[in-house]
């Protein structure tokens, strides 16, 4: 399993099962933030499932999805002081996961 896939599994599971703890850790709160966090968790788990099913063919599309997500979060941070901290945290995690996708041979978890 690729390291990026393991990261998606872990982050996705946290977002779905410990939503309030995740939000507390990144400075987010409210019902909208909970919903967005759960949706992000579901997306990450779905993406990890596709990684497992399709293997290395998902590397570039995965990186593109993560970088698009990161760019959208930077935009949110720029216009919304309330969501700045969680958005920048999400952007950083997405960028890091994209970098793991692009590491040659990135099979760190077995």
Biopython code that builds the backbone (N, CA, C, O; Angstrom):
import numpy as np
from Bio.PDB.StructureBuilder import StructureBuilder

atoms = [
    (1, "UNK", "N", (0.841, -1.172, 0.000)),
    (1, "UNK", "CA", (0.000, 0.000, 0.000)),
    (1, "UNK", "C", (0.891, 1.242, 0.000)),
    (1, "UNK", "O", (1.879, 1.322, 0.730)),
    (2, "UNK", "N", (0.521, 2.184, -0.820)),
    (2, "UNK", "CA", (1.281, 3.432, -0.881)),
    (2, "UNK", "C", (1.114, 4.227, 0.413)),
    (2, "UNK", "O", (0.089, 4.137, 1.088)),
    (3, "UNK", "N", (2.127, 4.993, 0.735)),
    (3, "UNK", "CA", (2.079, 5.842, 1.921)),
    (3, "UNK", "C", (0.931, 6.838, 1.818)),
    (3, "UNK", "O", (0.246, 7.096, 2.807)),
    (4, "UNK", "N", (0.716, 7.398, 0.637)),
    (4, "UNK", "CA", (-0.380, 8.352, 0.443)),
    (4, "UNK", "C", (-1.733, 7.682, 0.705)),
    (4, "UNK", "O", (-2.638, 8.303, 1.264)),
    (5, "UNK", "N", (-1.867, 6.437, 0.309)),
    (5, "UNK", "CA", (-3.118, 5.709, 0.544)),
    (5, "UNK", "C", (-3.345, 5.515, 2.035)),
    (5, "UNK", "O", (-4.457, 5.702, 2.528)),
    (6, "UNK", "N", (-2.297, 5.141, 2.747)),
    (6, "UNK", "CA", (-2.398, 4.979, 4.196)),
    (6, "UNK", "C", (-2.761, 6.309, 4.865)),
    (6, "UNK", "O", (-3.556, 6.337, 5.805)),
    (7, "UNK", "N", (-2.179, 7.402, 4.382)),
    (7, "UNK", "CA", (-2.514, 8.721, 4.924)),
    (7, "UNK", "C", (-3.988, 9.031, 4.698)),
    (7, "UNK", "O", (-4.663, 9.532, 5.598)),
    (8, "UNK", "N", (-4.492, 8.735, 3.500)),
    (8, "UNK", "CA", (-5.914, 8.968, 3.214)),
    (8, "UNK", "C", (-6.805, 8.123, 4.119)),
    (8, "UNK", "O", (-7.807, 8.615, 4.638)),
    (9, "UNK", "N", (-6.447, 6.863, 4.312)),
    (9, "UNK", "CA", (-7.227, 5.991, 5.190)),
    (9, "UNK", "C", (-7.276, 6.547, 6.610)),
    (9, "UNK", "O", (-8.340, 6.612, 7.226)),
    (10, "UNK", "N", (-6.136, 6.939, 7.111)),
    (10, "UNK", "CA", (-6.070, 7.464, 8.472)),
    (10, "UNK", "C", (-6.815, 8.775, 8.631)),
    (10, "UNK", "O", (-7.608, 8.938, 9.558)),
    (11, "UNK", "N", (-6.559, 9.707, 7.728)),
    (11, "UNK", "CA", (-7.231, 11.005, 7.816)),
    (11, "UNK", "C", (-8.731, 10.873, 7.603)),
    (11, "UNK", "O", (-9.521, 11.501, 8.307)),
    (12, "UNK", "N", (-9.120, 10.060, 6.635)),
    (12, "UNK", "CA", (-10.538, 9.863, 6.367)),
    (12, "UNK", "C", (-11.259, 9.254, 7.551)),
    (12, "UNK", "O", (-12.350, 9.687, 7.920)),
    (13, "UNK", "N", (-10.636, 8.240, 8.146)),
    (13, "UNK", "CA", (-11.242, 7.600, 9.312)),
    (13, "UNK", "C", (-11.367, 8.579, 10.474)),
    (13, "UNK", "O", (-12.388, 8.599, 11.161)),
    (14, "UNK", "N", (-10.342, 9.385, 10.695)),
    (14, "UNK", "CA", (-10.412, 10.390, 11.764)),
    (14, "UNK", "C", (-11.525, 11.396, 11.511)),
    (14, "UNK", "O", (-12.279, 11.736, 12.423)),
    (15, "UNK", "N", (-11.629, 11.864, 10.293)),
    (15, "UNK", "CA", (-12.655, 12.861, 9.964)),
    (15, "UNK", "C", (-14.064, 12.308, 10.173)),
    (15, "UNK", "O", (-14.971, 13.043, 10.563)),
    (16, "UNK", "N", (-14.241, 11.038, 9.917)),
    (16, "UNK", "CA", (-15.571, 10.439, 10.075)),
    (16, "UNK", "C", (-15.873, 9.985, 11.499)),
    (16, "UNK", "O", (-17.010, 10.109, 11.956)),
    (17, "UNK", "N", (-14.887, 9.470, 12.196)),
    (17, "UNK", "CA", (-15.156, 8.874, 13.506)),
    (17, "UNK", "C", (-14.862, 9.793, 14.681)),
    (17, "UNK", "O", (-15.387, 9.586, 15.775)),
    (18, "UNK", "N", (-14.038, 10.793, 14.469)),
    (18, "UNK", "CA", (-13.680, 11.722, 15.550)),
    (18, "UNK", "C", (-13.822, 13.161, 15.065)),
    (18, "UNK", "O", (-12.941, 13.995, 15.275)),
    (19, "UNK", "N", (-14.933, 13.428, 14.423)),
    (19, "UNK", "CA", (-15.154, 14.727, 13.780)),
    (19, "UNK", "C", (-14.937, 15.889, 14.746)),
    (19, "UNK", "O", (-14.209, 16.827, 14.421)),
    (20, "UNK", "N", (-15.547, 15.846, 15.907)),
    (20, "UNK", "CA", (-15.429, 16.960, 16.854)),
    (20, "UNK", "C", (-13.998, 17.127, 17.364)),
    (20, "UNK", "O", (-13.539, 18.250, 17.573)),
    (21, "UNK", "N", (-13.298, 16.021, 17.564)),
    (21, "UNK", "CA", (-11.894, 16.116, 17.993)),
    (21, "UNK", "C", (-11.026, 16.733, 16.898)),
    (21, "UNK", "O", (-10.151, 17.552, 17.177)),
    (22, "UNK", "N", (-11.274, 16.336, 15.656)),
    (22, "UNK", "CA", (-10.532, 16.912, 14.529)),
    (22, "UNK", "C", (-10.775, 18.410, 14.474)),
    (22, "UNK", "O", (-9.835, 19.197, 14.366)),
    (23, "UNK", "N", (-12.041, 18.798, 14.550)),
    (23, "UNK", "CA", (-12.367, 20.222, 14.489)),
    (23, "UNK", "C", (-11.755, 20.990, 15.647)),
    (23, "UNK", "O", (-11.260, 22.102, 15.463)),
    (24, "UNK", "N", (-11.783, 20.414, 16.827)),
    (24, "UNK", "CA", (-11.174, 21.058, 17.989)),
    (24, "UNK", "C", (-9.669, 21.254, 17.782)),
    (24, "UNK", "O", (-9.113, 22.289, 18.149)),
    (25, "UNK", "N", (-9.029, 20.262, 17.198)),
    (25, "UNK", "CA", (-7.580, 20.331, 16.983)),
    (25, "UNK", "C", (-7.189, 21.412, 15.973)),
    (25, "UNK", "O", (-6.106, 21.990, 16.063)),
    (26, "UNK", "N", (-8.073, 21.679, 15.017)),
    (26, "UNK", "CA", (-7.723, 22.658, 13.972)),
    (26, "UNK", "C", (-8.443, 23.990, 14.147)),
    (26, "UNK", "O", (-8.311, 24.883, 13.310)),
    (27, "UNK", "N", (-9.199, 24.128, 15.224)),
    (27, "UNK", "CA", (-9.851, 25.394, 15.503)),
    (27, "UNK", "C", (-11.154, 25.613, 14.762)),
    (27, "UNK", "O", (-11.550, 26.755, 14.528)),
    (28, "UNK", "N", (-11.823, 24.539, 14.392)),
    (28, "UNK", "CA", (-13.104, 24.666, 13.703)),
    (28, "UNK", "C", (-14.249, 24.291, 14.619)),
    (28, "UNK", "O", (-14.062, 23.591, 15.614)),
    (29, "UNK", "N", (-15.435, 24.763, 14.274)),
    (29, "UNK", "CA", (-16.615, 24.405, 15.059)),
    (29, "UNK", "C", (-17.868, 24.694, 14.243)),
    (29, "UNK", "O", (-17.821, 25.382, 13.223)),
    (30, "UNK", "N", (-18.975, 24.161, 14.709)),
    (30, "UNK", "CA", (-20.259, 24.426, 14.079)),
    (30, "UNK", "C", (-20.740, 23.278, 13.221)),
    (30, "UNK", "O", (-19.970, 22.408, 12.815)),
    (31, "UNK", "N", (-22.047, 23.299, 12.954)),
    (31, "UNK", "CA", (-22.650, 22.198, 12.196)),
    (31, "UNK", "C", (-22.158, 22.157, 10.750)),
    (31, "UNK", "O", (-21.987, 21.074, 10.192)),
    (32, "UNK", "N", (-21.932, 23.297, 10.148)),
    (32, "UNK", "CA", (-21.413, 23.316, 8.771)),
    (32, "UNK", "C", (-20.013, 22.716, 8.721)),
    (32, "UNK", "O", (-19.703, 21.931, 7.825)),
    (33, "UNK", "N", (-19.171, 23.080, 9.677)),
    (33, "UNK", "CA", (-17.814, 22.530, 9.731)),
    (33, "UNK", "C", (-17.843, 21.021, 9.948)),
    (33, "UNK", "O", (-17.039, 20.294, 9.365)),
    (34, "UNK", "N", (-18.769, 20.544, 10.788)),
    (34, "UNK", "CA", (-18.901, 19.095, 11.007)),
    (34, "UNK", "C", (-19.269, 18.386, 9.712)),
    (34, "UNK", "O", (-18.685, 17.357, 9.372)),
    (35, "UNK", "N", (-20.235, 18.938, 8.994)),
    (35, "UNK", "CA", (-20.660, 18.329, 7.733)),
    (35, "UNK", "C", (-19.519, 18.297, 6.724)),
    (35, "UNK", "O", (-19.282, 17.273, 6.084)),
    (36, "UNK", "N", (-18.819, 19.408, 6.582)),
    (36, "UNK", "CA", (-17.705, 19.480, 5.628)),
    (36, "UNK", "C", (-16.606, 18.498, 6.019)),
    (36, "UNK", "O", (-16.019, 17.848, 5.153)),
    (37, "UNK", "N", (-16.327, 18.385, 7.300)),
    (37, "UNK", "CA", (-15.292, 17.454, 7.768)),
    (37, "UNK", "C", (-15.691, 16.012, 7.469)),
    (37, "UNK", "O", (-14.857, 15.210, 7.048)),
    (38, "UNK", "N", (-16.940, 15.688, 7.682)),
    (38, "UNK", "CA", (-17.407, 14.325, 7.381)),
    (38, "UNK", "C", (-17.377, 14.042, 5.885)),
    (38, "UNK", "O", (-17.008, 12.946, 5.463)),
    (39, "UNK", "N", (-17.764, 15.024, 5.089)),
    (39, "UNK", "CA", (-17.702, 14.847, 3.625)),
    (39, "UNK", "C", (-16.259, 14.659, 3.168)),
    (39, "UNK", "O", (-15.980, 13.823, 2.308)),
    (40, "UNK", "N", (-15.354, 15.429, 3.737)),
    (40, "UNK", "CA", (-13.932, 15.267, 3.407)),
    (40, "UNK", "C", (-13.460, 13.869, 3.798)),
    (40, "UNK", "O", (-12.740, 13.222, 3.037)),
    (41, "UNK", "N", (-13.859, 13.403, 4.973)),
    (41, "UNK", "CA", (-13.486, 12.052, 5.408)),
    (41, "UNK", "C", (-13.997, 10.988, 4.456)),
    (41, "UNK", "O", (-13.278, 10.046, 4.124)),
    (42, "UNK", "N", (-15.243, 11.139, 4.014)),
    (42, "UNK", "CA", (-15.813, 10.170, 3.071)),
    (42, "UNK", "C", (-15.062, 10.206, 1.749)),
    (42, "UNK", "O", (-14.799, 9.159, 1.158)),
    (43, "UNK", "N", (-14.715, 11.398, 1.280)),
    (43, "UNK", "CA", (-13.955, 11.514, 0.024)),
    (43, "UNK", "C", (-12.594, 10.836, 0.149)),
    (43, "UNK", "O", (-12.157, 10.123, -0.754)),
    (44, "UNK", "N", (-11.941, 11.064, 1.265)),
    (44, "UNK", "CA", (-10.623, 10.456, 1.464)),
    (44, "UNK", "C", (-10.699, 8.933, 1.497)),
    (44, "UNK", "O", (-9.849, 8.255, 0.919)),
    (45, "UNK", "N", (-11.716, 8.391, 2.173)),
    (45, "UNK", "CA", (-11.861, 6.929, 2.229)),
    (45, "UNK", "C", (-12.213, 6.353, 0.861)),
    (45, "UNK", "O", (-11.702, 5.299, 0.483)),
    (46, "UNK", "N", (-13.072, 7.027, 0.127)),
    (46, "UNK", "CA", (-13.399, 6.576, -1.231)),
    (46, "UNK", "C", (-12.159, 6.599, -2.110)),
    (46, "UNK", "O", (-11.892, 5.654, -2.853)),
    (47, "UNK", "N", (-11.419, 7.667, -2.019)),
    (47, "UNK", "CA", (-10.195, 7.784, -2.815)),
    (47, "UNK", "C", (-9.188, 6.701, -2.433)),
    (47, "UNK", "O", (-8.538, 6.129, -3.308)),
    (48, "UNK", "N", (-9.055, 6.418, -1.150)),
    (48, "UNK", "CA", (-8.145, 5.350, -0.712)),
    (48, "UNK", "C", (-8.602, 4.005, -1.245)),
    (48, "UNK", "O", (-7.776, 3.186, -1.648)),
    (49, "UNK", "N", (-9.903, 3.766, -1.253)),
    (49, "UNK", "CA", (-10.433, 2.521, -1.815)),
    (49, "UNK", "C", (-10.101, 2.381, -3.291)),
    (49, "UNK", "O", (-9.748, 1.299, -3.760)),
    (50, "UNK", "N", (-10.217, 3.474, -4.010)),
    (50, "UNK", "CA", (-9.849, 3.446, -5.433)),
    (50, "UNK", "C", (-8.353, 3.223, -5.611)),
    (50, "UNK", "O", (-7.928, 2.531, -6.537)),
    (51, "UNK", "N", (-7.556, 3.811, -4.721)),
    (51, "UNK", "CA", (-6.100, 3.572, -4.751)),
    (51, "UNK", "C", (-5.804, 2.076, -4.626)),
    (51, "UNK", "O", (-5.005, 1.525, -5.383)),
    (52, "UNK", "N", (-6.451, 1.439, -3.671)),
    (52, "UNK", "CA", (-6.220, 0.010, -3.436)),
    (52, "UNK", "C", (-6.692, -0.807, -4.640)),
    (52, "UNK", "O", (-6.000, -1.726, -5.078)),
    (53, "UNK", "N", (-7.864, -0.473, -5.171)),
    (53, "UNK", "CA", (-8.433, -1.240, -6.283)),
    (53, "UNK", "C", (-7.665, -1.050, -7.580)),
    (53, "UNK", "O", (-7.471, -2.008, -8.329)),
    (54, "UNK", "N", (-7.228, 0.165, -7.855)),
    (54, "UNK", "CA", (-6.622, 0.461, -9.161)),
    (54, "UNK", "C", (-5.108, 0.626, -9.130)),
    (54, "UNK", "O", (-4.481, 0.728, -10.185)),
    (55, "UNK", "N", (-4.519, 0.653, -7.959)),
    (55, "UNK", "CA", (-3.065, 0.707, -7.855)),
    (55, "UNK", "C", (-2.452, 2.008, -8.330)),
    (55, "UNK", "O", (-3.025, 3.086, -8.170)),
    (56, "UNK", "N", (-1.285, 1.884, -8.913)),
    (56, "UNK", "CA", (-0.492, 3.051, -9.291)),
    (56, "UNK", "C", (-1.146, 3.932, -10.360)),
    (56, "UNK", "O", (-0.714, 5.065, -10.571)),
    (57, "UNK", "N", (-2.160, 3.435, -11.021)),
    (57, "UNK", "CA", (-2.832, 4.260, -12.038)),
    (57, "UNK", "C", (-3.481, 5.498, -11.429)),
    (57, "UNK", "O", (-3.801, 6.446, -12.145)),
    (58, "UNK", "N", (-3.675, 5.494, -10.119)),
    (58, "UNK", "CA", (-4.347, 6.633, -9.487)),
    (58, "UNK", "C", (-3.384, 7.712, -8.998)),
    (58, "UNK", "O", (-3.828, 8.755, -8.517)),
    (59, "UNK", "N", (-2.084, 7.485, -9.111)),
    (59, "UNK", "CA", (-1.113, 8.440, -8.552)),
    (59, "UNK", "C", (-1.332, 9.876, -9.029)),
    (59, "UNK", "O", (-1.527, 10.775, -8.211)),
    (60, "UNK", "N", (-1.303, 10.094, -10.308)),
    (60, "UNK", "CA", (-1.434, 11.475, -10.826)),
    (60, "UNK", "C", (-2.821, 12.048, -10.576)),
    (60, "UNK", "O", (-2.936, 13.187, -10.122)),
    (61, "UNK", "N", (-3.891, 11.281, -10.862)),
    (61, "UNK", "CA", (-5.217, 11.834, -10.538)),
    (61, "UNK", "C", (-5.369, 12.144, -9.047)),
    (61, "UNK", "O", (-5.975, 13.151, -8.683)),
    (62, "UNK", "N", (-4.824, 11.289, -8.189)),
    (62, "UNK", "CA", (-4.876, 11.545, -6.749)),
    (62, "UNK", "C", (-4.188, 12.860, -6.408)),
    (62, "UNK", "O", (-4.729, 13.679, -5.666)),
    (63, "UNK", "N", (-3.003, 13.055, -6.949)),
    (63, "UNK", "CA", (-2.262, 14.288, -6.680)),
    (63, "UNK", "C", (-3.042, 15.502, -7.176)),
    (63, "UNK", "O", (-3.072, 16.538, -6.510)),
    (64, "UNK", "N", (-3.672, 15.378, -8.344)),
    (64, "UNK", "CA", (-4.458, 16.490, -8.874)),
    (64, "UNK", "C", (-5.650, 16.803, -7.965)),
    (64, "UNK", "O", (-5.947, 17.971, -7.714)),
    (65, "UNK", "N", (-6.324, 15.777, -7.478)),
    (65, "UNK", "CA", (-7.453, 15.992, -6.567)),
    (65, "UNK", "C", (-6.968, 16.705, -5.303)),
    (65, "UNK", "O", (-7.595, 17.661, -4.847)),
    (66, "UNK", "N", (-5.865, 16.244, -4.748)),
    (66, "UNK", "CA", (-5.351, 16.846, -3.510)),
    (66, "UNK", "C", (-4.911, 18.291, -3.727)),
    (66, "UNK", "O", (-5.176, 19.150, -2.887)),
    (67, "UNK", "N", (-4.243, 18.565, -4.841)),
    (67, "UNK", "CA", (-3.791, 19.930, -5.089)),
    (67, "UNK", "C", (-4.962, 20.868, -5.384)),
    (67, "UNK", "O", (-4.926, 22.046, -5.029)),
    (68, "UNK", "N", (-5.989, 20.344, -6.027)),
    (68, "UNK", "CA", (-7.202, 21.146, -6.250)),
    (68, "UNK", "C", (-7.867, 21.454, -4.910)),
    (68, "UNK", "O", (-8.299, 22.580, -4.664)),
    (69, "UNK", "N", (-7.941, 20.446, -4.055)),
    (69, "UNK", "CA", (-8.504, 20.658, -2.720)),
    (69, "UNK", "C", (-7.680, 21.703, -1.964)),
    (69, "UNK", "O", (-8.240, 22.606, -1.343)),
    (70, "UNK", "N", (-6.358, 21.581, -2.016)),
    (70, "UNK", "CA", (-5.494, 22.536, -1.315)),
    (70, "UNK", "C", (-5.730, 23.959, -1.822)),
    (70, "UNK", "O", (-5.821, 24.896, -1.029)),
    (71, "UNK", "N", (-5.828, 24.116, -3.134)),
    (71, "UNK", "CA", (-6.067, 25.451, -3.701)),
    (71, "UNK", "C", (-7.414, 26.010, -3.241)),
    (71, "UNK", "O", (-7.528, 27.198, -2.941)),
    (72, "UNK", "N", (-8.422, 25.157, -3.188)),
    (72, "UNK", "CA", (-9.733, 25.634, -2.739)),
    (72, "UNK", "C", (-9.681, 26.040, -1.267)),
    (72, "UNK", "O", (-10.341, 26.999, -0.869)),
    (73, "UNK", "N", (-8.912, 25.329, -0.463)),
    (73, "UNK", "CA", (-8.809, 25.668, 0.948)),
    (73, "UNK", "C", (-8.027, 26.963, 1.167)),
    (73, "UNK", "O", (-8.330, 27.728, 2.082)),
    (74, "UNK", "N", (-7.030, 27.203, 0.333)),
    (74, "UNK", "CA", (-6.304, 28.479, 0.419)),
    (74, "UNK", "C", (-7.263, 29.619, 0.077)),
    (74, "UNK", "O", (-7.212, 30.681, 0.697)),
    (75, "UNK", "N", (-8.127, 29.402, -0.897)),
    (75, "UNK", "CA", (-9.134, 30.414, -1.245)),
    (75, "UNK", "C", (-10.085, 30.665, -0.078)),
    (75, "UNK", "O", (-10.394, 31.813, 0.239)),
    (76, "UNK", "N", (-10.544, 29.598, 0.555)),
    (76, "UNK", "CA", (-11.425, 29.752, 1.724)),
    (76, "UNK", "C", (-10.707, 30.539, 2.819)),
    (76, "UNK", "O", (-11.288, 31.438, 3.425)),
    (77, "UNK", "N", (-9.453, 30.200, 3.067)),
    (77, "UNK", "CA", (-8.687, 30.883, 4.108)),
    (77, "UNK", "C", (-8.545, 32.377, 3.803)),
    (77, "UNK", "O", (-8.536, 33.206, 4.712)),
    (78, "UNK", "N", (-8.437, 32.703, 2.537)),
    (78, "UNK", "CA", (-8.257, 34.100, 2.140)),
    (78, "UNK", "C", (-9.508, 34.945, 2.376)),
    (78, "UNK", "O", (-9.405, 36.139, 2.658)),
    (79, "UNK", "N", (-10.671, 34.343, 2.265)),
    (79, "UNK", "CA", (-11.913, 35.125, 2.361)),
    (79, "UNK", "C", (-12.683, 34.910, 3.658)),
    (79, "UNK", "O", (-13.624, 35.654, 3.933)),
    (80, "UNK", "N", (-12.313, 33.917, 4.461)),
    (80, "UNK", "CA", (-13.090, 33.607, 5.655)),
    (80, "UNK", "C", (-12.202, 33.494, 6.893)),
    (80, "UNK", "O", (-11.619, 32.439, 7.143)),
    (81, "UNK", "N", (-12.100, 34.564, 7.661)),
    (81, "UNK", "CA", (-11.293, 34.497, 8.888)),
    (81, "UNK", "C", (-11.757, 33.393, 9.836)),
    (81, "UNK", "O", (-10.936, 32.789, 10.527)),
    (82, "UNK", "N", (-13.055, 33.125, 9.877)),
    (82, "UNK", "CA", (-13.586, 32.101, 10.782)),
    (82, "UNK", "C", (-13.027, 30.713, 10.462)),
    (82, "UNK", "O", (-12.757, 29.924, 11.367)),
    (83, "UNK", "N", (-12.854, 30.420, 9.168)),
    (83, "UNK", "CA", (-12.405, 29.093, 8.749)),
    (83, "UNK", "C", (-10.929, 29.068, 8.327)),
    (83, "UNK", "O", (-10.458, 28.071, 7.780)),
    (84, "UNK", "N", (-10.208, 30.153, 8.577)),
    (84, "UNK", "CA", (-8.817, 30.246, 8.120)),
    (84, "UNK", "C", (-7.942, 29.108, 8.647)),
    (84, "UNK", "O", (-7.275, 28.433, 7.864)),
    (85, "UNK", "N", (-7.938, 28.890, 9.950)),
    (85, "UNK", "CA", (-7.054, 27.858, 10.527)),
    (85, "UNK", "C", (-7.395, 26.460, 10.019)),
    (85, "UNK", "O", (-6.492, 25.747, 9.582)),
    (86, "UNK", "N", (-8.670, 26.034, 10.057)),
    (86, "UNK", "CA", (-8.953, 24.695, 9.538)),
    (86, "UNK", "C", (-8.691, 24.570, 8.041)),
    (86, "UNK", "O", (-8.257, 23.518, 7.570)),
    (87, "UNK", "N", (-8.952, 25.635, 7.297)),
    (87, "UNK", "CA", (-8.726, 25.573, 5.851)),
    (87, "UNK", "C", (-7.239, 25.445, 5.537)),
    (87, "UNK", "O", (-6.853, 24.668, 4.664)),
    (88, "UNK", "N", (-6.410, 26.197, 6.237)),
    (88, "UNK", "CA", (-4.963, 26.109, 5.987)),
    (88, "UNK", "C", (-4.401, 24.764, 6.443)),
    (88, "UNK", "O", (-3.482, 24.232, 5.820)),
    (89, "UNK", "N", (-4.942, 24.220, 7.517)),
    (89, "UNK", "CA", (-4.526, 22.882, 7.951)),
    (89, "UNK", "C", (-4.886, 21.853, 6.892)),
    (89, "UNK", "O", (-4.073, 20.994, 6.548)),
    (90, "UNK", "N", (-6.100, 21.941, 6.379)),
    (90, "UNK", "CA", (-6.542, 21.011, 5.342)),
    (90, "UNK", "C", (-5.694, 21.162, 4.078)),
    (90, "UNK", "O", (-5.341, 20.169, 3.442)),
    (91, "UNK", "N", (-5.368, 22.407, 3.715)),
    (91, "UNK", "CA", (-4.528, 22.648, 2.539)),
    (91, "UNK", "C", (-3.142, 22.030, 2.722)),
    (91, "UNK", "O", (-2.594, 21.438, 1.792)),
    (92, "UNK", "N", (-2.585, 22.168, 3.910)),
    (92, "UNK", "CA", (-1.252, 21.605, 4.172)),
    (92, "UNK", "C", (-1.280, 20.080, 4.105)),
    (92, "UNK", "O", (-0.387, 19.466, 3.521)),
    (93, "UNK", "N", (-2.301, 19.470, 4.699)),
    (93, "UNK", "CA", (-2.403, 18.007, 4.656)),
    (93, "UNK", "C", (-2.613, 17.507, 3.229)),
    (93, "UNK", "O", (-2.030, 16.498, 2.831)),
    (94, "UNK", "N", (-3.432, 18.201, 2.470)),
    (94, "UNK", "CA", (-3.672, 17.802, 1.083)),
    (94, "UNK", "C", (-2.398, 17.940, 0.250)),
    (94, "UNK", "O", (-2.104, 17.085, -0.585)),
    (95, "UNK", "N", (-1.651, 19.008, 0.475)),
    (95, "UNK", "CA", (-0.394, 19.205, -0.261)),
    (95, "UNK", "C", (0.611, 18.109, 0.095)),
    (95, "UNK", "O", (1.299, 17.574, -0.775)),
    (96, "UNK", "N", (0.684, 17.786, 1.378)),
    (96, "UNK", "CA", (1.583, 16.710, 1.805)),
    (96, "UNK", "C", (1.195, 15.369, 1.216)),
    (96, "UNK", "O", (2.058, 14.594, 0.804)),
    (97, "UNK", "N", (-0.090, 15.093, 1.174)),
    (97, "UNK", "CA", (-0.554, 13.835, 0.587)),
    (97, "UNK", "C", (-0.262, 13.800, -0.907)),
    (97, "UNK", "O", (0.117, 12.757, -1.440)),
    (98, "UNK", "N", (-0.435, 14.927, -1.585)),
    (98, "UNK", "CA", (-0.104, 14.995, -3.015)),
    (98, "UNK", "C", (1.378, 14.728, -3.222)),
    (98, "UNK", "O", (1.762, 14.026, -4.158)),
    (99, "UNK", "N", (2.204, 15.281, -2.360)),
    (99, "UNK", "CA", (3.646, 15.039, -2.473)),
    (99, "UNK", "C", (3.955, 13.552, -2.301)),
    (99, "UNK", "O", (4.798, 13.003, -3.011)),
    (100, "UNK", "N", (3.273, 12.905, -1.361)),
    (100, "UNK", "CA", (3.469, 11.451, -1.184)),
    (100, "UNK", "C", (3.045, 10.683, -2.435)),
    (100, "UNK", "O", (3.660, 9.677, -2.790)),
    (101, "UNK", "N", (2.000, 11.156, -3.095)),
    (101, "UNK", "CA", (1.553, 10.509, -4.341)),
    (101, "UNK", "C", (2.634, 10.583, -5.413)),
    (101, "UNK", "O", (2.764, 9.677, -6.236)),
    (102, "UNK", "N", (3.391, 11.643, -5.401)),
    (102, "UNK", "CA", (4.342, 11.892, -6.491)),
    (102, "UNK", "C", (5.750, 11.377, -6.200)),
    (102, "UNK", "O", (6.623, 11.447, -7.065)),
    (103, "UNK", "N", (5.979, 10.862, -4.998)),
    (103, "UNK", "CA", (7.289, 10.295, -4.660)),
    (103, "UNK", "C", (7.496, 9.037, -5.485)),
    (103, "UNK", "O", (6.656, 8.137, -5.456)),
    (104, "UNK", "N", (8.603, 8.958, -6.224)),
    (104, "UNK", "CA", (8.848, 7.747, -6.999)),
    (104, "UNK", "C", (8.935, 6.515, -6.097)),
    (104, "UNK", "O", (9.669, 6.505, -5.109)),
    (105, "UNK", "N", (8.192, 5.504, -6.444)),
    (105, "UNK", "CA", (8.208, 4.253, -5.683)),
    (105, "UNK", "C", (7.463, 4.299, -4.377)),
    (105, "UNK", "O", (7.437, 3.287, -3.675)),
    (106, "UNK", "N", (6.846, 5.424, -3.996)),
    (106, "UNK", "CA", (6.219, 5.695, -2.710)),
    (106, "UNK", "C", (5.436, 4.576, -2.052)),
    (106, "UNK", "O", (4.264, 4.762, -1.725)),
    (107, "UNK", "N", (6.039, 3.442, -1.854)),
    (107, "UNK", "CA", (5.370, 2.336, -1.169)),
    (107, "UNK", "C", (6.004, 2.187, 0.214)),
    (107, "UNK", "O", (6.827, 1.299, 0.440)),
    (108, "UNK", "N", (5.608, 3.073, 1.138)),
    (108, "UNK", "CA", (6.213, 3.045, 2.449)),
    (108, "UNK", "C", (5.503, 2.149, 3.443)),
    (108, "UNK", "O", (6.086, 1.797, 4.469)),
    (109, "UNK", "N", (4.256, 1.765, 3.171)),
    (109, "UNK", "CA", (3.488, 0.962, 4.123)),
    (109, "UNK", "C", (3.253, -0.402, 3.507)),
    (109, "UNK", "O", (2.798, -0.502, 2.367)),
    (110, "UNK", "N", (3.560, -1.460, 4.255)),
    (110, "UNK", "CA", (3.364, -2.812, 3.720)),
    (110, "UNK", "C", (2.538, -3.630, 4.645)),
    (110, "UNK", "O", (2.267, -4.797, 4.362)),
]
sb = StructureBuilder()
sb.init_structure("model")
sb.init_model(0)
sb.init_chain("A")
sb.init_seg("    ")
for serial, (resi, resn, name, xyz) in enumerate(atoms, 1):
    if name == "N":
        sb.init_residue(resn, " ", resi, " ")
    sb.init_atom(name, np.array(xyz, "f"), 0.0, 1.0, " ", f" {name:<3s}", serial, name[0])
structure = sb.get_structure()
